[in-house]
């Protein structure tokens, strides 16, 4: 019984290790693959901030009484300020 449990746990760990090793690699740009470049990193954050701001605008129209200043717009303003 103990030996079968060890075999089962070993097989389970092996399968999990293979799954982790074969998992999709995501770059800093939050897109599959690609090179990691500091310039692209800033662009990626700006894209994310723009997308999240658009989502925030959609949510604002759905719930007009619950508007809160978005952290993503703060991030966007910060990133735009660094470019200047």
Secondary structure, DSSP 8 states (H G I E B T S, - for coil): -HHHHHHHHHHHHHHHHHHHHTS--B-TTSSBS----HHHHHHHHHHHHHHHHHHHHHHHHH-GGG----HHHHHHHHHHHHH-
